[in-house]
Amino acid sequence: MKAGDVLHYYQYGTQTTNQAGHLSIGGVDTLELAHEYGTPLVVYDVALIKQRIAEFKQVFEAAGVAYKVTYASKAFTAIAMYQLLAEQGVGCDVVSGGEIYTAQQAGFPLATASFHGNNKSAAELEYAVTAGVGTIVLDNFHEIDLLNDILTTQDKTIDVLLRISPGISAHTHEYIMTGQEDSKFGFDLKSGQATTAFEKVQALPRLNLRGVHCHIGSQIFETKGFEMAAEAMIALLAQWQQQGFTAQVLNLGGGFGVRYTAEDQPLAPQDYVRDIVKIVKNQAAAAQLPLPEIWIEPGRSMVAEAGTSLYTIGSRKDLPGIRHYLAVDGGMGDNIRPALYEAKYTAVLANAPEAEPVETVSIAGKYCESGDMLVWDLPLPQSKPGDVLAMFVTGAYGYSMASNYNRNPRPAVVFVENGQARLVIKRETYADMAHLDVNESPSHL
Ligand SMILES: *Cc1c(COP(=O)(O)O)cnc(C)c1O
């Protein structure tokens, strides 16, 4: 039995209750973190990120198949994150010039990066080629032309994959579903676009086609969707084999689910990979294709559970018989997922994570939107203003989607490991937020 079944919280990674009775992560007391760095604060358990990486790799290694794990940067990135990935021997997906720039600043080996996106600009593609990004995942016909022009000008070649939209809808929330037919991403399979793109790329010698990519969705709890996607991809590759092309890479994307609350029952990371390897092996053999390298692109599953957000509790509003609102010093500006996707979270008081709940409260943010809520109906012990609330599993698509709405600064981010904390993103200042504003002090004032 997992410790969280008897405690009042589920212990992810190195989370534990320390001798002072406080929530500790990576051997560091979260109250000390809140005191030292302020709140809102996002705390990453580095050991848990490393563990996830090892779990993904270990299955491929044990199966003895060629593979590549590329972390989907969009889930959370920073210079320190790219450095951690590089140190752990993981590639990355980038989806913008800004992500390429950050990776470059980090000294990340861009040859192991894949560039995704449904509307990469000419400038971004040019930047990617110049910076040495290893693989471009082609998404549309316009991009094929843009890339070929850039390569011609620079007299270069580059590895490409074709992103295929396989018409599979993974069982997940519709806003975060990207593999179904009616999608803005990739070349459609059923209408024949995929093969048209294949023929077009094959005719362009500067584009070194290595295989195909698909990404069927996010927060997926079963392997059926991957099985269907792999089947569709292998069938397509078998067809292209008839036209003299042998794929070296089959990239099945990311989307592995995580446990936000007890309602979520994801598979273990190893179980997703084990199934994917088995499925691809069987289907490639059945189609008489040489086994391609299997690439996966976990984003959420690599970092979500490793992240915990610390907030300071402020005001409360009691509506007898209706609801108790407890407001914190963050909200939709640092985590828009509850407002955007109705995402669910749990939280505890950092000073008493194991105390018996005595009331049900709803955690409100401080932003000027009624929808700015972080958690609905959370059982919590008695709290007072100034207490620190620790909200779990905020490591993916939280900070990376953060905004300056209401001109609130974005939070600071720390990495904790082995009893040490390290600031990896500074808290934004008021001046940071105003520094792009043009202040010309017009003469009529
Ligand atoms: C977002 C995305 C991923 C990662 O998805 P997760 O659900 O975070 O694992 C992987 N590949 C592509 C192409 C994506 O767009």
The ligand as an SDF file (V2000), in Angstrom:
LIG
                    3D

 15 15  0  0  0  0  0  0  0  0999 V2000
    2.4370   18.2190  -26.0890 C   0  0  0  0  0  0  0  0  0  0  0  0
    3.1270   17.2380  -26.9070 C   0  0  0  0  0  0  0  0  0  0  0  0
    3.8020   16.1770  -26.3120 C   0  0  0  0  0  0  0  0  0  0  0  0
    3.7950   15.9360  -24.8170 C   0  0  0  0  0  0  0  0  0  0  0  0
    2.5390   15.6540  -24.3480 O   0  0  0  0  0  0  0  0  0  0  0  0
    2.3400   15.2440  -22.7990 P   0  0  0  0  0  0  0  0  0  0  0  0
    0.8990   14.9980  -22.6840 O   0  0  0  0  0  0  0  0  0  0  0  0
    2.7880   16.4110  -22.0090 O   0  0  0  0  0  0  0  0  0  0  0  0
    3.1840   14.0500  -22.5640 O   0  0  0  0  0  0  0  0  0  0  0  0
    4.4890   15.3080  -27.1210 C   0  0  0  0  0  0  0  0  0  0  0  0
    4.5020   15.4680  -28.4580 N   0  0  0  0  0  0  0  0  0  0  0  0
    3.8730   16.4890  -29.0750 C   0  0  0  0  0  0  0  0  0  0  0  0
    3.9400   16.6260  -30.5280 C   0  0  0  0  0  0  0  0  0  0  0  0
    3.1540   17.3960  -28.3260 C   0  0  0  0  0  0  0  0  0  0  0  0
    2.5240   18.3890  -28.9320 O   0  0  0  0  0  0  0  0  0  0  0  0
  1  2  1  0
  2  3  1  0
  2 14  2  0
  3  4  1  0
  3 10  2  0
  4  5  1  0
  5  6  1  0
  6  7  2  0
  6  8  1  0
  6  9  1  0
 10 11  1  0
 11 12  2  0
 12 13  1  0
 12 14  1  0
 14 15  1  0
M  END
$$$$
